[in-house]
């Protein structure tokens, strides 16, 4: 089950046509942050289907294709004849300009990364750029450009040094279209939020009444309707996502929910004890614990490919759930804490053109014959939205603000083959790392902090003797949505304490390095 709501008419809605861009759902998130409901739709949606949603505006996302590529996603040209404001972003702008008659060509100057946008004011500032400085930073990611604007009845409203038509507007009164070549949805465009608000409130004249509490109520009603008198199994890891799912389901169906916690042998220190205490004792939820650590480790023996790791872990998870289901009458549904970053990184976007960056054990790794019907109430939410939902549902801050932990566990933080001794090293290093981050009062200031065991060894000196031991990489990031992230500027004295403690207290480690990569181009996890 996805988060497509049955109440489009009840809320103002701005649908986003998903052309396969990695940040397509981030556009929805920016709109929802502004108080307007937004949902992704397939680019194949017809103008009549869109009109039936009674949208206040329409947004066209970016995408990895070139408009002229064979098989590139298209859209119904009649969408532009509805009289509804349309905002095209990157690919969405190029496709619309092409449909209107502009020429599309490969640019001599590709733009990837930050660029300086110059807003044109000779005819007055366009409402899209109200209150935004005439010179402002934006994030570009494109190799194509448009030309021949006059043929398409378009005018340029902003430019960069290498892109003369970085933003355009139709001057044909029958086409209410604005296009931007840059990506206002990413945090690297500092005034991107203002651009969206200008489009929503100045162009679309939205009232801005949508809230997360409404989302919670609709999902609870939908789960009740879907489940009826049957039972639901919830895969509980103890992390934020599965905890919020469990809380939402418990509100919806009460005792019809059974949570299953799988001890896969890939957990952090004391993780199992924490989950059992929190959900069995504090929330009074029916919790079953399945110890399958030996099976998981056996599945991973000799495996060093991260995609294969994730698939094997996904398959084993489902087998464990099937065994648990045999002991529970009427368990026809499996609930998971899948988030949209999991979906989009696994190449499962609405357009079918999303790049497959990595498989997630609860998305791309699921076998086709699942045996359950899936319930995924968070599937179109970002991490910060999940935290907001958790607060609405009454979860304690200690759970709501817990740093994410990957579904495949430490298997993707031990690079290469996973063994018991490697897991012990990374567990102990990770525990020290988090102790120091908490002591330095940096836990809530960072979004995710963890240790990674690298598949290399390095020469060191300990006690006047030569060592040849393992390397731990420390990763700390700051992010709002986990679709893009920057490395955290941890103070040097804190890093020094972390390094000293790990090398002194974790046998087999003689070197600690700090990862200063942003996302993109890196991902947050190493595998």
N, C-alpha and C positions, 0 to 999 in steps of 0.2 A: 504494500500500500504506500503510495506516495502522498505528499502533502497537498496535492491539488484540492482546492477547497470547493465545496458545493455552494458557497455563498458569494460568488463573484458579484451578484447583483446587490448583496447586502453591504458590501464595502465598495468604495472607490477602488478601481483596479487599473493598473498600468501593466499590461502583459509585455514580456520581453521575448522576442523571437531569438531563439538560441541557434546561432550559426556555427557552434562548436568551439567558441573561444574559451580559454581556461578561466576567464573571469566573468563569464556570462551570468552565473548566479550571484556574483558580487554586485552586479548591476541591480538585481532584485533586492539585495540586502541594503544598498544605498537608498533605494526608493522606500523600502519599509522603514528604514531608520528615519526617514523624513515624514512618517506618519501616513503613508499611502500603501495599500496592499499591492503586491507585485508577485507574478508567477511566471515561470518559464513556459513557453509553448514551442512546439515544433515549427520550423520554418515552412512546413508544408500546410500550415493552417490557412484556411481560405478567408477572404475578406468577409464573407457572410458569417463565418464562425467567430471571427474577431468581433464583428459588430454585435453579435448576440451576447457577448460579454459586457457590453455597454462600457467600453473603456474610456477613461478620461484622456489617455494618451497611449502611444505605442513606442517601444524602444527596440531598435535593431542592434544586436550584439556584434562584437568582433568575431573573427574566426581564423583558422589556420590556412584556409584556401585562398587562392586568387579567384576573383570573380569569373575570369575567362577559362579557368581550368575545367577540363572534362569532369563531370560529376560534382562540381562545386554546388553548394546549396543555393537554391533560388527562393523567391517568394512570389505570392500572388500580386501582380502589379495593381490590381484593383484596390489593394489596401491603401494605396496613395490617393485614391479617389473618394475615400470615406469622409474626408473633411476633418478627421481626427488628427491632432498634432502628432508628428512622427519625429523621433530623434534617432539618427543613425550614427553608430559608433564604429570607426575603423572599417571593417568589412561591410558593416551595415550601411555606412555612408557611401562607400564605393559602389555597392550593389545598387543602391537607390539612384545615385548619380548616373550610373550606367543605364538604368531603366529609363531615366528621364532624357537621355540622349547625350550625356557627356562621354568623353573618350577616356578609357582606362589604359595605362601603359606602365611598364616597368620603369621605376625611377632610377636615375643615374646616382642618386644619393639616398640610400636606404636610411631609415631612422629607427634605431633601437635604443631605448633608454630616455634619459631626461633631455628635454629641449626647451628653448625659450620661445614662448608664444607671444606674438605681437597682435593685440586686438585692434581692429580698424575702427576708427571713430569719426571718419570724415563725414559720415551720414548719420552720426549719433550712435551711441553704443547699443548693440543689439541686446534685447532683454535677457538672452541666454547668459550674457556676461555682465549683467547689472552688479554693481558693487565690487567687481573683480578688477585688480590693477591692470593697466594697459599692457604691462610686461609681466608675465607670470610663467612659472614652470609647469610643464606638462610631461606626461609619459607617453612616448611614441613606440610603436612596434609594427612597422609596415615596410613593404618593399615596392608597393604599387602606389601610383598617384593618379589623380584625375586632371583633365584639361578640357578645353572647349566648353567652358561654363555657359557661354551665351546661348549655345544650341539647346542647352537643358534648362534655360531660364533660371540660372543659379547665379548668386553673387558671393564673392569671398568676404567673410567677416573676420578672419584671423589668419595669420601666417607664421611660419618659422623661417629661418635662414635658408633652409633647403626644401621647404614645402609651402608654396605660395597659397595653396588652398587648404589650410589646416582646419578651417571651419567654413561652412557655406550655408546659405539659406536660399530657399526658392523664392523668387519674386513673382511667381505665377500664383494668383490668388486662389486657384483651385487646388494647389498643393501646399499643405501646411507642414513643410519639411525643413528640418535643421539637421546638418551633419557635422560631425567632428572627426578628424583623422586621428586624434589622440584618445587616450583612455582616461576619462574622468573618474572611473570607478575605483582605480587603484590609489593607494595612499601616496604614491610618488607624484600624483597631481594634487598639490596642496589645496587648491580651490575647487577640486572636483565635486565635493559635497555641495558647494554653493551653486555650481552649474546645474546639478540635478534639482536642487530646490528651486532655482529660477525656472527650469523647464516645467516642474510640477505645479508651481504656484503662479508664475507669471504667464506661462504659455497655456498650460492645461487647466488652470484655475481650480486646483484641487482644494479641498477643505482640510485634509490631513487628520482623519479620525481613527485610523487603524492602530491597534495596540497589541502587544504580545498576549495580554490576557484574553483577547478575542481568539487568537490562534489556539491557545490552550483549550478554551471552551469548545471550539469546533473539532479539535482533534479528539477530545474526550467523547463528544457525541458520536463522532465517526467510528471510534473504536467500539463503543457500545453497540452501535448498529451492525458493524461488521461481525463481531464475535458472537452476539446473541447469548445463548446459554452454554457455549463451548468454553474450553479452557485455553490459556495462552502460556507458552513457555517463554521466558525472557532470559536471554544470555546476559548475565550480570558479571561485569569485570571489576566493579568497584570504582571505575573512573566516572568522570562527569557525565558522559553521554549515556551510558547504560543506566546510571543512577537516575537520570532525569526520565528516561524511558520507563523505568520501573515505577517511579513516583506517578507519572501520568497514567500508566496502565492501572495502578492500584486505585487511583481516584475513579477511573472509568469502570472497572469490573471487579474490584475488591478481591474476594477469596477465589475468584476464577483464575487468578494469576499465580503461577509458580515460577520462581526465579531459580535458575541453575547456574552455579558458579563452577567453572572448570579450572581445576588446578592443573595447568599444563606443564609445570616444571620450568616455565619461562617467566616467572613473576619476580618482582622485587622482594627484598627482605620483608618479612612479616605481612605481606600483602593478603594472604589467605585469612590470617587472624583478624585483620582490620575489616574485611568484607563480612565475615561471619558475625562479628560483634555489631557492626553498624546495621545490617539489614535483618538479621534474625532477632537480635535483642532490642534494638532501638526502634525499628520500623514495624516489627511484628509481621514481616512478610514470610510466606512459606518459601524457605530457601533450602535447596538441595545442593550438596557439594559433591562433585565427581572428581576423584583423583585419577587423572589419566596421564600423569607426567611421564611415566615410562613409555607409553605409546607415542606420545609426541616426540620425545627424544629419539626413539627408534625410527620414526618417520623421517627425521632430519639427519640421520647418520649419513655422512659422506656427501651431504648436499651443501654447495656453496653459492648456487645461483639464487639471488633474492626473490625472483619471481616464483621459482619452484618452491622455495621455503614457504612463501605466502599461500600458494595453492595447497601444499600438503597440510599446512596448519588449518586452512579453511575446510578441507575435506575431513580432517580428524575432528574438528569442532562439531560438524554436522553429525558425524557418526556418534559422538558422545551424546548429543542432544536426542538423537533417535533412540538411544538406549534409555535415556531418562524419560522420554515420551512413552515408552512401553509400560512404564510404571504409573502413568497418570492417565486416567480415563478421560477421553474427549479432548486431548491436547492436539488440536488441529493447526494451531498457529504458533509461529516463532517470531518473537519480537527482538529487534536489534537496534543498536544505537548508531546506525549508519548516518554520517553527515554528508553534506554536499561536497566538501573537498575530497572525501573518499570516493564519491561517485565520479566526479569530474576527472580525478587523477587516474581512475581506472578506465577512462574512455567511454563512459556510459552517458554522455550528454544527449539532449533531445535531438540534436541534428544528426547524430551518427558520425560526426566528423571530428570528435574530440580526440586529441592525442592520448595514447595510453602511456602514462608516465610510470605508474607502478600499480600492481594489483593489490587490493586490500582484501584481507582474508574474509571479510563479510560482504564483498561486492564481487570482484572478478574471480575470486577463488571458490565460489559456491558451485557445487555440482549441479548439473541441469535437473536431475531428478532429486529435488530437495526433500520431498516427503511432507513438508509443511507449507502453509500459506504464510507469506512474510507480512509482518507489520513493521513499518519503519517510519514512525511519526516525526523523526528528525531529518529525514532524507534530503530536504531542501533548505536546511538551516545551517548557519555557520556557528562556530564555537561560541562566539560572544552572544549570539541569539539563544543558544542552548542554555548558557548561564542565566540569561534573562528569564527564560522559561522556567528554569529550576527555581529561581527566586519566586516567581509567580506561584509555583506549586508548593512552596513552603519548605524547600530543602535547606539545610543549614549551610552557612557560608563555608564551613570546612570541606563540604563536598562540592558546592557550586564552584569554588575557586581553586579546586585541585588541578594541578598541571595535567595535561593529557598524557596518557600512556597508550602506546600502540596496541591494537588487537593482537598481533603476532608476538607481543611481549618482547623480551630481551633477544629473541631470535634475530630481530632486525637491528639489534645494537651489538651483536657479536658478528662482525663481518667475516664471511667465510663459513666454514663448517662449525656447527654448534656442538659443543661438548660440555660436560659437567664442570670441568675445571675452568673453562672460559667463562661460563655463566657465573661461577663463584667470584671470579675476578671482577666482572662488570657489576655484579650486585653490590659488592663491597665498595667499589669505587663510586658507584651511584649514590649509595647511602651517605658516604662522606661528603660528596658534592652537595647534596640537598641539605645536609646538616649545616654546612657553612653558608649556603645561600639563605637559609632561614635565619641563622644567627646574625647575618649581616642585614636583615630586614629587606631582602631583595626578592622574596618569593612572590609577593603580589605585584612587584614592579617588573617582573619577567613573565613571559607567557609559557615558556617550556624550557626546562633545564635538564640535561641528562648526560650520562657518560657513554662512550662508544669504545669498544675494544677493537683496535685495528689489526689487520692480518699481517703485521710486520713486527720485526724485533729490531732493537737498536742497542748499540754498545753503550755501556755506562761504567761508572766507577763507584763502588760502594765498599767502604772499609779498606781502602787502598788496593782493592782487587777489581778485576775486570768483570763486568756482567754483560750478558746478552739476553735482554728480557723484553717484555711486551710494552706497547704504547697505548695509552688511554687518550682519546680525544674528548674534550669537554665542549658541549654544544649548549648555548643559551641564546634564546631569541625573544624579540619583542614583536607582537603582532596584534591586530584587532580581529582578524578573520581567518588566519592560517592559510589564506590563499597567497598572500605575499607576507614577507617577514624580513626583519633586519636583525643582525646579530647584536646581542646586548653588550653594552659597554660596561662590563663588570670591572670595578676598581682593581687596580693591579695588586693591592695588598690582599684583597680577598682571593684573587687568582693564585697568589703566592701561597696562601694558607692551604687552599685546595690542593695545589700541586704537591706541596710538602707532605701533607697528610696522606694523600693517595700513595706516593712513592714509599713513605715510611711504613704505612699500615697495611698495604695490599701486597702480599708476596707475589713476585713475578712481574712487577711493573717497575720500570726505571725511567720512564719519560712520560710527561703529560703535555699535550698541545691544545691550543684553543682555536676553535673553528670560527673564522671571521667571514663566512660566506652568507650572503643574503639569499632570499627566495623571491623571485628567481634571481640568478640562474640555478642555484642549488635547491634541493628540497629540504624540509626541516629534518626529517629522519635521514640517515645515511643510506638505508636500503628501503 
